[in-house]
Amino acid sequence: MYPVPKTLLLCEDASIIGAPFYVMERAHGPIVHEVLPPGLAPEPADRRRMSEAFIDALVKLHAVDFEAVGSPSSAGRRASSTAGAPLGRAVGSLEDTRTARA
């Protein structure tokens, strides 16, 4: 349904690694932090398509009713880990926008 790896396991026992965590299937492809790897999207039209696909995926993700799909109790909580921080900021921005419009 979404272009994201499938979650394989959720562990809410913080005593194992110091925080709840999940394991997901391996996803192949480049990991973009700040700068695109050489040759990934050489033309502006390529970068635009990639950006639009990313935004489309975020729109679909934000449309999910997490309570209806049985998400764990931590769903919707802002991410605090380094890896989850960008998503946490995006979710926080979306929540702030929704609150401002209400």
Secondary structure, DSSP 8 states (H G I E B T S, - for coil): --SS--EEEEE--TTTTSS-EEEE----S---SSS--TTSS-SHHHHHHHHHHHHHHHHHHHT--TTTTT--TTTTS---STTTHHHHHHHHHHHHHHHHH-
